[in-house]
Amino acid sequence: MRALLVLPLLAASAFALPATPALAVGAESTVLSTANASQAAIERLAQRLARLEEDGLDPRHYGVPAADLAAADPARFRAETLRAAQLALSDLLLGRVNGLRGRVDLRRDQSSVNLADWSAELGAAAEPAQLVDRAADLSPDARPIKAELARYRAIVAAGGWPRITGDVQRTLEPGTTDAARVPQLRARLAATDPAVTDLTSPVYDAALLDAVRRYQDSEGLETDGRVGAITWGILNQPADAKVAQLRVALDMRRAQPARSNERRIEVNIPHFRLQLLEGSRVVQDMAVIVGRRDRQTPMLNVRLSAVQFNPQWGAPDRNAREDLLPRFRRDPAAMQAAGYRLYQRVDGEVVQVDATQVDFSNYNRNFFPYFVRQDAGDRNALGRIKFVMPNGDDIYMHDTPDRHLFTRGQRAFSSGCIRLERPMELLSEALSGTAGWDRARADRVLASRATTSVAIARSIPVRLHYTTVIVDGGRVIMRPDIYGLDADYARALDRATSQRIASAEGGATRGAGGR
């Protein structure tokens, strides 16, 4: 006889999910056929659901029944297991978190998944646990990320890695002897690097230098072997933080929209990289500098619509008060020589003020009644080219005179805008198809020193996104959670009730434009 089981979509427990748009609107139950699933298969399904942490989810959120219920009350065990499976499928396919405040870079396409079909297949499957496996591995990145997640979970289960104590602000140089810090450094590296076997020597020798360089490379740091405040800080991040990042990475990849074939720019903020893409082909790949933690680059989906040659820089108020005022106070003549001009509003008109005649000791970061503009030129904070992409945060991409910063591993130095390693290469692509413009004309305009703007013929979509975990050729590459956005996401992921649109606690401290 064909058995039918009616399962309520909304569990009565605290871990219940709200109804999702992929199911019938307003429906609070669904009919699952269970004719092909034996009791043993249902038990295997329950065992698979109990291992949802392998997929970055918490089994407790889905009301998976205890194993002893299978013998005590088989019908109830079947019903509760299938209900838990349906709830888990919803999160595995559509993602548990579908939005966080300020995270316009997070993308879901729920239409890419027909949850009703998956639900029907769950009911008809002879081995429903295999269906859960298939749903969990839909993303091509899922398996390598899950393998890395298992590795870090094992480290956490073993007690994590030791925290390094002592003076972690002072740089440890290769070749030095430090009885307090070097053995701790060895023990910490050994937790993730099996090549580190000497855990007691106080000497920072060649073998340890190789291990430090491997670690710095894995974290995207400068591989100079010098253990400074940044490296110490990342070494001391708990293993749990890595687990959280990998769980977030799995959830972010669920129900992803199809890849666009349109020419587009993607800036991965924690990886400090810009890519110009056409479909899956990488046309350009360059290093970028992004906003520092207290002036974060916001996530944006905008369009590059114009280019400005030899831009002037109107310093945002925060930059003027916090960055430029101390420099004016130290040497106003040098600031004027660097092209900085001071303005004040008098009787409704903006007039220029001679900075050498101003007593800057009267002003502070809370009171500075002047506007600051920097002339175009080689020393201008925006360099020689500004890429305009209109948005409410006054964020743009630009050249920079501070070329040396691109040699740094971590490049969160700006006030929110994106500084480009190779702006001329992006300029050539941006002007492609714009009548009357080629590289030769661009060079002439730059040489003229005149501020000139040009609208490009084909605007280019620009996405500023925050993806700390990427997979390249099957290799998982992780970068530090520089803005704490993965931590926000992980908190939303761990809420008892899955919210299709969630709000993270707190929010990004947005960049204020500028540089």
C-alpha positions as CSV (number, residue, x, y, z in Angstrom):
1,M,0.0,0.0,0.0
2,R,1.4,3.5,-0.9
3,A,1.9,5.3,2.4
4,L,1.4,9.0,2.6
5,L,2.5,11.2,5.5
6,V,1.4,14.7,6.1
7,L,4.1,16.7,7.8
8,P,3.7,20.2,9.2
9,L,6.2,22.6,7.6
10,L,6.6,24.6,10.7
11,A,8.0,22.7,13.6
12,A,6.7,23.5,17.0
13,S,10.2,23.7,18.5
14,A,12.2,26.9,19.0
15,F,14.2,26.0,16.0
16,A,11.3,26.2,13.5
17,L,11.8,27.8,10.1
18,P,9.3,30.3,8.6
19,A,7.5,29.3,5.5
20,T,9.6,30.0,2.4
21,P,8.5,31.4,-0.9
22,A,9.7,28.3,-2.7
23,L,6.8,26.4,-1.2
24,A,3.1,27.0,-1.7
25,V,2.3,30.4,-0.3
26,G,0.4,30.1,3.0
27,A,0.8,26.4,3.1
28,E,1.7,25.0,6.5
29,S,1.9,21.4,5.5
30,T,3.2,19.3,2.7
31,V,2.5,15.7,1.7
32,L,5.6,13.5,1.5
33,S,5.4,10.0,0.0
34,T,7.5,7.6,2.0
35,A,6.7,4.3,0.2
36,N,10.2,3.8,-1.0
37,A,12.1,4.6,2.2
38,S,12.5,1.7,4.5
39,Q,12.8,2.1,8.3
40,A,16.5,1.5,7.9
41,A,16.7,4.2,5.3
42,I,15.0,6.6,7.6
43,E,17.5,5.8,10.3
44,R,20.3,6.5,7.9
45,L,18.6,9.8,7.0
46,A,18.5,10.7,10.7
47,Q,22.2,9.8,11.1
48,R,23.0,12.1,8.1
49,L,21.0,15.0,9.5
50,A,22.9,14.6,12.8
51,R,26.0,15.3,10.8
52,L,24.8,18.6,9.3
53,E,27.7,20.4,11.0
54,E,29.8,18.9,8.2
55,D,27.8,21.3,6.0
56,G,28.2,24.3,8.3
57,L,24.8,23.9,9.8
58,D,23.7,23.1,13.4
59,P,21.7,19.9,13.6
60,R,19.9,21.3,16.7
61,H,18.1,23.8,14.5
62,Y,16.1,21.1,12.8
63,G,14.7,18.9,15.5
64,V,16.5,15.7,14.5
65,P,15.0,13.0,16.7
66,A,17.1,10.9,19.1
67,A,18.2,7.5,17.7
68,D,16.4,5.6,20.5
69,L,13.1,6.9,19.3
70,A,13.4,4.6,16.2
71,A,12.7,1.5,18.3
72,A,10.4,3.2,20.8
73,D,8.0,4.8,18.3
74,P,8.9,4.1,14.7
75,A,6.0,6.2,13.2
76,R,6.9,9.3,15.2
77,F,10.6,8.8,14.4
78,R,9.8,8.6,10.7
79,A,7.6,11.7,10.9
80,E,10.1,13.8,12.9
81,T,13.1,12.7,10.7
82,L,11.3,13.6,7.5
83,R,10.2,17.0,8.9
84,A,13.8,17.7,10.0
85,A,15.0,16.7,6.5
86,Q,12.6,19.0,4.8
87,L,13.7,21.9,7.0
88,A,17.4,21.1,6.4
89,L,16.9,20.9,2.7
90,S,15.4,24.4,2.7
91,D,18.6,25.8,4.3
92,L,21.0,23.6,2.2
93,L,19.4,24.7,-1.0
94,L,18.3,28.3,-0.3
95,G,20.8,29.3,2.3
96,R,20.1,29.9,6.0
97,V,20.9,33.6,5.9
98,N,19.5,35.6,3.0
99,G,20.6,39.2,3.9
100,L,22.4,41.2,6.4
101,R,22.3,45.0,6.9
102,G,24.7,46.7,4.5
103,R,25.5,43.4,2.7
104,V,24.1,44.2,-0.8
105,D,26.9,42.0,-2.1
106,L,25.1,38.8,-0.8
107,R,23.3,37.2,-3.6
108,R,20.6,34.6,-3.7
109,D,18.4,33.4,-6.6
110,Q,15.7,31.4,-5.0
111,S,14.2,30.8,-8.4
112,S,17.2,28.7,-9.2
113,V,16.0,26.1,-6.8
114,N,12.6,24.4,-7.0
115,L,12.1,23.4,-3.4
116,A,8.8,21.7,-4.1
117,D,10.5,19.3,-6.5
118,W,13.2,18.6,-4.0
119,S,10.6,18.0,-1.3
120,A,8.7,15.6,-3.6
121,E,12.0,13.8,-4.3
122,L,12.7,13.5,-0.6
123,G,9.4,11.7,-0.1
124,A,9.9,9.4,-3.0
125,A,13.6,8.5,-2.4
126,A,14.5,5.1,-1.3
127,E,17.6,6.6,0.2
128,P,16.7,10.1,1.3
129,A,20.1,10.6,3.0
130,Q,21.7,10.6,-0.5
131,L,19.4,13.5,-1.5
132,V,20.7,15.5,1.5
133,D,24.2,14.7,0.4
134,R,23.4,16.0,-3.1
135,A,21.8,19.2,-1.9
136,A,24.8,19.9,0.4
137,D,27.2,19.5,-2.5
138,L,25.4,21.5,-5.2
139,S,28.1,24.3,-5.2
140,P,31.3,23.2,-6.9
141,D,33.2,24.8,-4.0
142,A,31.3,22.8,-1.3
143,R,33.5,19.8,-1.1
144,P,36.9,21.5,-0.7
145,I,35.4,23.9,1.8
146,K,33.9,21.1,3.7
147,A,37.2,19.3,3.8
148,E,38.9,22.4,5.2
149,L,36.0,22.8,7.7
150,A,36.5,19.2,8.9
151,R,40.2,19.9,9.3
152,Y,39.7,23.0,11.5
153,R,36.9,21.3,13.5
154,A,39.4,18.6,14.3
155,I,41.8,21.2,15.5
156,V,39.1,22.8,17.7
157,A,38.1,19.4,19.1
158,A,41.7,18.7,20.0
159,G,41.8,22.0,22.0
160,G,42.6,24.5,19.3
161,W,46.0,26.0,19.2
162,P,47.9,27.8,22.0
163,R,47.6,31.5,22.4
164,I,50.9,33.4,22.3
165,T,51.5,35.6,25.3
166,G,54.0,38.3,26.1
167,D,55.1,41.2,24.0
168,V,53.2,40.7,20.8
169,Q,53.5,44.3,19.7
170,R,57.3,44.1,19.3
171,T,58.6,42.5,16.0
172,L,60.4,39.2,16.2
173,E,63.2,39.2,13.7
174,P,64.7,36.1,12.0
175,G,68.0,35.0,13.6
176,T,67.2,36.3,17.1
177,T,67.0,34.3,20.3
178,D,63.9,34.8,22.4
179,A,63.2,32.3,25.1
180,A,59.7,33.6,25.8
181,R,58.2,34.0,22.3
182,V,60.0,31.7,19.9
183,P,58.9,28.4,21.6
184,Q,55.4,29.7,21.7
185,L,55.6,30.6,18.0
186,R,56.8,27.1,17.3
187,A,54.0,25.5,19.2
188,R,51.4,27.7,17.5
189,L,52.7,27.0,14.0
190,A,52.9,23.2,14.7
191,A,49.2,23.1,15.2
192,T,48.6,23.7,11.4
193,D,52.1,22.9,9.9
194,P,53.3,19.3,10.5
195,A,56.8,20.3,9.2
196,V,57.3,22.2,12.5
197,T,58.8,19.5,14.8
198,D,61.2,21.4,17.1
199,L,58.9,23.0,19.7
200,T,61.5,24.0,22.3
201,S,64.4,25.9,20.7
202,P,64.5,29.6,21.5
203,V,66.4,30.4,18.3
204,Y,64.5,31.9,15.3
205,D,66.5,29.7,12.9
206,A,66.2,29.0,9.1
207,A,63.6,26.1,9.5
208,L,61.3,28.3,11.6
209,L,61.8,31.1,9.1
210,D,60.5,28.8,6.3
211,A,57.5,27.9,8.5
212,V,56.7,31.5,9.3
213,R,56.9,32.4,5.6
214,R,54.5,29.5,4.7
215,Y,52.1,30.8,7.3
216,Q,52.3,34.4,6.1
217,D,51.7,33.3,2.6
218,S,48.7,31.3,3.6
219,E,47.2,34.4,5.3
220,G,48.0,36.8,2.5
221,L,50.7,38.6,4.5
222,E,54.1,39.9,3.4
223,T,56.3,36.8,3.4
224,D,59.3,38.5,4.9
225,G,59.5,36.3,8.0
226,R,59.3,39.2,10.3
227,V,56.7,38.5,13.0
228,G,55.1,41.9,13.8
229,A,51.9,43.0,15.3
230,I,49.7,42.0,12.4
231,T,51.2,38.5,12.2
232,W,51.0,38.1,15.9
233,G,47.4,39.1,15.9
234,I,46.4,36.7,13.2
235,L,48.3,33.9,14.8
236,N,46.3,34.5,18.0
237,Q,42.9,34.3,16.3
238,P,41.2,31.2,17.7
239,A,40.6,28.2,15.6
240,D,36.9,28.7,16.1
241,A,37.1,31.8,14.0
242,K,38.3,29.7,11.0
243,V,35.5,27.3,11.5
244,A,33.0,30.2,11.5
245,Q,34.5,31.6,8.3
246,L,34.2,28.3,6.5
247,R,30.6,27.8,7.7
248,V,29.8,31.3,6.3
249,A,31.5,30.4,3.0
250,L,29.3,27.4,2.6
251,D,26.1,29.3,3.3
252,M,27.0,32.2,1.0
253,R,27.3,29.8,-1.9
254,R,23.8,28.4,-1.7
255,A,21.2,29.4,-4.4
256,Q,23.7,31.5,-6.2
257,P,22.6,33.3,-9.4
258,A,23.9,32.2,-12.7
259,R,27.2,33.7,-13.8
260,S,26.8,36.8,-15.9
261,N,28.4,37.0,-19.3
262,E,28.5,40.8,-19.1
263,R,31.8,42.6,-18.8
264,R,32.0,43.5,-15.1
265,I,34.3,44.5,-12.3
266,E,34.5,42.6,-9.1
267,V,36.4,43.8,-6.1
268,N,37.0,41.3,-3.3
269,I,37.7,43.5,-0.3
270,P,39.3,41.0,2.2
271,H,41.5,39.6,-0.6
272,F,42.5,43.1,-1.8
273,R,41.9,42.2,-5.4
274,L,40.1,43.6,-8.4
275,Q,39.1,41.5,-11.4
276,L,37.7,42.6,-14.7
277,L,35.7,39.7,-16.0
278,E,33.9,38.6,-19.2
279,G,31.9,35.6,-18.3
280,S,34.3,33.3,-16.5
281,R,37.4,34.8,-18.3
282,V,39.6,37.0,-16.2
283,V,40.6,40.0,-18.4
284,Q,42.5,41.9,-15.7
285,D,43.6,41.1,-12.1
286,M,45.2,43.6,-9.9
287,A,45.9,44.5,-6.3
288,V,43.8,47.2,-4.6
289,I,43.9,49.1,-1.4
290,V,40.6,49.2,0.5
291,G,39.2,51.1,3.5
292,R,40.7,50.5,6.9
293,R,38.7,49.0,9.7
294,D,37.5,52.3,11.1
295,R,36.6,53.6,7.6
296,Q,35.3,50.5,5.9
297,T,34.7,50.2,2.2
298,P,30.9,49.6,1.9
299,M,29.5,46.8,-0.2
300,L,28.1,48.2,-3.4
301,N,26.5,47.1,-6.7
302,V,27.0,50.1,-9.0
303,R,28.2,51.0,-12.5
304,L,31.4,52.7,-13.7
305,S,30.1,55.5,-15.8
306,A,32.8,58.1,-16.2
307,V,36.5,58.7,-15.9
308,Q,38.2,61.9,-14.6
309,F,41.7,62.8,-15.6
310,N,43.9,64.9,-13.3
311,P,41.2,65.1,-10.6
312,Q,41.2,67.5,-7.8
313,W,40.4,66.1,-4.3
314,G,37.8,67.7,-2.1
315,A,38.7,66.2,1.2
316,P,35.6,64.8,3.1
317,D,35.0,66.5,6.4
318,R,36.2,63.5,8.5
319,N,39.5,63.3,6.5
320,A,40.0,67.1,6.9
321,R,39.5,67.0,10.7
322,E,41.3,63.7,11.5
323,D,44.0,63.4,8.9
324,L,44.8,66.8,7.4
325,L,44.4,69.1,10.4
326,P,47.4,67.6,12.3
327,R,49.5,68.0,9.2
328,F,48.4,71.7,8.8
329,R,49.3,72.2,12.4
330,R,52.8,70.8,12.0
331,D,53.7,72.6,8.7
332,P,51.0,74.7,6.9
333,A,53.6,75.9,4.3
334,A,54.5,72.3,3.3
335,M,50.8,71.5,3.0
336,Q,50.3,74.4,0.6
337,A,53.3,73.3,-1.4
338,A,51.7,69.8,-1.7
339,G,48.7,71.4,-3.3
340,Y,46.4,71.6,-0.3
341,R,44.1,74.7,-0.3
342,L,42.1,75.9,2.6
343,Y,38.7,77.5,2.2
344,Q,36.1,79.1,4.5
345,R,32.6,80.2,4.0
346,V,32.3,84.0,4.5
347,D,28.9,85.8,4.1
348,G,27.6,82.9,2.1
349,E,30.6,82.8,-0.2
350,V,33.5,80.3,-0.2
351,V,36.8,82.1,-0.1
352,Q,40.4,80.7,0.0
353,V,42.4,81.2,3.2
354,D,46.2,81.5,3.5
355,A,47.0,78.4,5.6
356,T,50.2,80.0,6.9
357,Q,48.1,82.8,8.6
358,V,45.8,80.4,10.5
359,D,46.5,79.4,14.1
360,F,45.6,75.7,13.8
361,S,46.0,75.3,17.6
362,N,42.5,76.8,17.9
363,Y,41.0,73.8,16.2
364,N,40.6,70.1,16.8
365,R,38.9,67.1,15.3
366,N,35.6,68.2,16.7
367,F,35.8,71.8,15.4
368,F,37.5,72.7,12.1
369,P,35.5,75.3,10.1
370,Y,37.4,75.0,6.9
371,F,37.1,73.0,3.6
372,V,40.2,71.4,2.1
373,R,40.8,70.8,-1.5
374,Q,44.0,69.4,-3.1
375,D,45.1,70.6,-6.6
376,A,45.5,68.1,-9.4
377,G,48.9,66.7,-9.9
378,D,51.3,63.9,-9.1
379,R,51.0,64.4,-5.4
380,N,47.2,64.5,-5.4
381,A,45.7,61.8,-3.1
382,L,43.7,60.5,-6.1
383,G,46.7,60.3,-8.3
384,R,46.1,61.1,-12.0
385,I,42.8,59.2,-12.7
386,K,39.5,58.8,-10.9
387,F,36.9,56.2,-12.0
388,V,33.4,57.5,-11.2
389,M,30.7,55.1,-10.2
390,P,27.8,57.1,-8.7
391,N,26.6,56.0,-5.3
392,G,25.3,57.4,-2.0
393,D,28.6,56.7,-0.2
394,D,30.8,58.8,-2.4
395,I,33.0,55.8,-3.1
396,Y,35.1,55.6,-6.3
397,M,38.2,53.9,-7.6
398,H,41.4,55.9,-8.3
399,D,45.1,56.1,-8.9
400,T,47.4,56.8,-5.9
401,P,50.8,58.3,-5.4
402,D,51.5,55.9,-2.6
403,R,52.6,53.0,-4.9
404,H,54.8,51.4,-2.2
405,L,51.7,50.2,-0.3
406,F,50.9,47.7,-3.0
407,T,53.8,45.6,-1.8
408,R,52.1,45.0,1.5
409,G,50.1,41.9,2.1
410,Q,47.3,43.5,4.0
411,R,46.2,46.6,2.3
412,A,43.4,48.2,4.3
413,F,44.8,51.7,4.3
414,S,42.2,54.0,2.6
415,S,39.3,56.0,3.9
416,G,36.8,53.8,2.0
417,C,37.7,54.3,-1.7
418,I,39.5,51.7,-3.8
419,R,43.1,52.6,-4.8
420,L,44.2,50.7,-8.0
421,E,47.6,49.1,-8.6
422,R,47.4,49.5,-12.4
423,P,44.9,52.2,-13.2
424,M,46.1,52.8,-16.7
425,E,45.2,49.2,-17.7
426,L,41.7,49.6,-16.3
427,L,41.5,53.0,-18.1
428,S,42.1,51.3,-21.5
429,E,39.3,48.9,-20.9
430,A,36.9,51.5,-19.6
431,L,37.4,53.8,-22.7
432,S,37.0,50.9,-25.1
433,G,34.2,51.8,-27.5
434,T,34.1,55.5,-26.4
435,A,34.3,57.5,-29.7
436,G,37.3,59.7,-30.1
437,W,39.2,58.2,-27.1
438,D,42.2,55.9,-27.2
439,R,45.3,55.5,-25.0
440,A,47.2,58.1,-27.0
441,R,44.5,60.8,-26.4
442,A,44.3,59.8,-22.7
443,D,48.1,60.3,-22.4
444,R,47.8,63.7,-23.9
445,V,45.1,64.7,-21.5
446,L,47.0,63.5,-18.6
447,A,50.1,65.4,-19.7
448,S,48.0,68.6,-20.0
449,R,47.4,68.6,-16.2
450,A,43.9,69.9,-16.9
451,T,41.0,68.3,-15.0
452,T,38.9,66.6,-17.7
453,S,36.0,64.2,-17.4
454,V,34.6,61.8,-20.0
455,A,31.5,59.6,-19.9
456,I,32.3,56.1,-21.1
457,A,30.2,54.6,-23.9
458,R,29.6,51.3,-22.1
459,S,29.1,51.6,-18.4
460,I,30.6,48.6,-16.5
461,P,28.8,46.9,-13.6
462,V,31.0,47.1,-10.4
463,R,30.4,44.8,-7.4
464,L,32.3,45.4,-4.2
465,H,32.0,42.2,-2.2
466,Y,33.3,40.6,1.0
467,T,34.3,37.0,0.4
468,T,37.1,35.8,2.8
469,V,37.1,32.3,1.5
470,I,37.7,31.5,-2.2
471,V,38.5,28.2,-4.0
472,D,41.1,28.3,-6.7
473,G,41.8,25.1,-8.6
474,G,40.4,23.1,-5.7
475,R,42.6,24.9,-3.1
476,V,40.8,26.8,-0.3
477,I,42.3,30.2,0.2
478,M,41.2,32.1,3.4
479,R,41.9,35.7,4.3
480,P,41.3,37.4,7.7
481,D,37.9,38.8,8.5
482,I,39.2,42.3,8.5
483,Y,35.8,44.0,9.0
484,G,34.2,41.3,11.2
485,L,31.5,40.8,8.7
486,D,31.9,37.0,8.7
487,A,31.5,37.1,12.5
488,D,28.2,39.0,11.9
489,Y,27.1,36.4,9.4
490,A,28.0,33.5,11.7
491,R,25.9,35.0,14.4
492,A,22.9,35.2,12.0
493,L,23.7,31.6,10.9
494,D,23.5,30.5,14.5
495,R,20.2,32.1,15.4
496,A,17.7,29.5,16.5
497,T,15.2,30.5,13.8
498,S,16.4,30.8,10.3
499,Q,15.4,34.2,8.9
500,R,15.4,34.6,5.2
501,I,16.2,38.2,5.7
502,A,18.3,38.8,8.8
503,S,19.8,41.9,10.3
504,A,23.3,41.7,11.7
505,E,24.0,43.2,15.1
506,G,25.8,46.5,14.6
507,G,26.8,47.6,11.1
508,A,29.7,48.6,9.0
509,T,31.5,51.8,9.8
510,R,31.2,53.2,6.3
511,G,33.9,55.0,4.4
512,A,33.3,58.6,4.0
513,G,34.6,58.9,0.4
514,G,37.9,60.4,-0.4
515,R,40.9,58.2,-0.5
